[in-house]
Amino acid sequence: MSIGQLAEQAGVAIDTVRYYERNDLLAPAGRLASGYRRYGATELKRLRFIRRAKALGFSLDGIRELLALSDERDVAEVKRAAQRKLADIEQRIAELERIRGGLHTLIAACPGHGRAEACPILNALTQEEPA
């Protein structure tokens, strides 16, 4: 199939296919004499894998690692990679919850009117860090 057909079947843009090719995550099965790329079911399966891994938050390096592990059939290491990704996501969620709490506190303390010098949000952002 052509790059356009591959992209359509995988639910991505053509530029996305080219991006993954430039980053060595995907390669065409071959080329026509004219130089046009050709793809098959294997590349479609790989592109869907990449898209789904990306949706789960894996970086390109993480996806590259998963693809290598998939080729090796190292299920135990695949599980460890997924566990590392989950731990990273849980850490980021905790950080976001901390930020959310701080913003809630600042917003609740701000009357939304008056002088800028009395704004608790601006004051919190301009405070010096303790040494």
C-alpha positions as CSV (number, residue, x, y, z in Angstrom):
1,M,0.0,0.0,0.0
2,S,1.0,3.6,-0.4
3,I,2.0,5.9,2.4
4,G,-1.4,7.6,2.2
5,Q,-3.2,4.3,2.5
6,L,-1.0,3.2,5.4
7,A,-1.6,6.5,7.2
8,E,-5.4,6.3,6.6
9,Q,-5.6,2.7,7.8
10,A,-3.5,3.5,10.9
11,G,-5.5,6.7,11.7
12,V,-2.4,9.0,11.5
13,A,-1.3,11.8,9.2
14,I,1.2,11.1,6.4
15,D,3.7,13.4,8.1
16,T,3.4,11.2,11.2
17,V,4.5,8.2,9.1
18,R,7.4,10.1,7.8
19,Y,8.3,11.3,11.3
20,Y,8.4,7.7,12.6
21,E,10.6,6.7,9.6
22,R,13.1,9.6,10.3
23,N,13.3,8.4,13.9
24,D,13.9,4.8,12.8
25,L,10.7,3.4,14.3
26,L,9.2,2.4,10.9
27,A,10.6,1.5,7.5
28,P,8.8,0.9,4.2
29,A,8.7,-2.7,3.1
30,G,10.2,-1.6,-0.2
31,R,10.1,0.9,-2.9
32,L,8.8,1.0,-6.4
33,A,11.1,1.7,-9.3
34,S,9.8,5.2,-9.2
35,G,11.0,5.6,-5.6
36,Y,7.6,5.6,-4.0
37,R,7.5,3.8,-0.6
38,R,5.4,0.6,-0.3
39,Y,4.0,-0.8,2.9
40,G,2.4,-4.0,4.0
41,A,0.5,-5.5,6.9
42,T,3.6,-5.7,9.0
43,E,4.2,-2.0,8.8
44,L,0.6,-1.3,9.5
45,K,0.7,-3.4,12.6
46,R,3.9,-1.7,13.7
47,L,2.5,1.8,13.1
48,R,-0.6,0.9,15.2
49,F,1.7,-0.4,17.9
50,I,3.6,2.9,17.9
51,R,0.4,5.0,17.9
52,R,-1.0,3.0,20.9
53,A,2.2,3.1,22.8
54,K,2.4,6.9,22.2
55,A,-1.2,7.2,23.5
56,L,-0.1,5.5,26.7
57,G,2.6,8.1,27.2
58,F,5.7,6.3,26.0
59,S,8.4,8.5,24.5
60,L,10.0,7.6,21.1
61,D,12.9,6.0,23.0
62,G,10.5,4.0,25.1
63,I,8.6,2.9,22.0
64,R,11.9,1.9,20.4
65,E,12.7,-0.2,23.5
66,L,9.3,-1.8,23.5
67,L,9.7,-2.7,19.8
68,A,13.1,-4.2,20.4
69,L,11.7,-6.2,23.4
70,S,8.8,-7.3,21.3
71,D,11.1,-8.6,18.6
72,E,13.1,-10.5,21.3
73,R,9.8,-11.7,22.9
74,D,11.1,-10.6,26.3
75,V,7.8,-10.4,28.1
76,A,9.3,-9.9,31.6
77,E,11.3,-6.9,30.4
78,V,8.2,-5.5,28.6
79,K,6.3,-5.7,31.9
80,R,9.2,-3.9,33.7
81,A,9.2,-1.2,31.1
82,A,5.4,-0.8,31.6
83,Q,5.9,-0.7,35.3
84,R,8.5,2.0,35.0
85,K,6.2,4.1,32.8
86,L,3.4,3.6,35.3
87,A,5.7,4.8,38.2
88,D,6.6,7.8,36.1
89,I,3.0,8.7,35.4
90,E,2.0,8.3,39.1
91,Q,4.9,10.6,40.1
92,R,3.7,13.2,37.5
93,I,0.1,12.9,38.7
94,A,1.3,13.5,42.3
95,E,3.2,16.6,41.2
96,L,0.1,17.8,39.3
97,E,-2.1,17.3,42.3
98,R,0.4,19.3,44.4
99,I,0.3,22.1,41.9
100,R,-3.5,21.9,41.8
101,G,-3.7,22.2,45.5
102,G,-1.4,25.2,45.5
103,L,-3.5,26.9,42.8
104,H,-6.7,26.2,44.7
105,T,-5.3,27.8,47.8
106,L,-4.1,30.9,45.9
107,I,-7.3,31.3,44.0
108,A,-9.4,31.0,47.2
109,A,-7.2,33.7,48.8
110,C,-7.5,36.1,45.9
111,P,-10.5,38.5,46.0
112,G,-10.2,39.1,42.2
113,H,-10.1,42.9,42.6
114,G,-8.0,45.6,44.2
115,R,-4.4,46.5,43.8
116,A,-1.8,44.2,42.3
117,E,0.5,44.7,45.3
118,A,-2.2,43.0,47.5
119,C,-2.8,40.1,45.1
120,P,-2.0,36.8,46.9
121,I,-1.3,35.1,43.6
122,L,1.2,37.7,42.4
123,N,2.8,37.9,45.8
124,A,3.3,34.1,45.9
125,L,4.9,34.1,42.5
126,T,7.3,37.0,43.4
127,Q,8.4,35.8,46.8
128,E,12.0,35.0,47.3
129,E,12.9,31.4,48.1
130,P,14.3,30.9,51.7
131,A,18.0,30.3,51.7
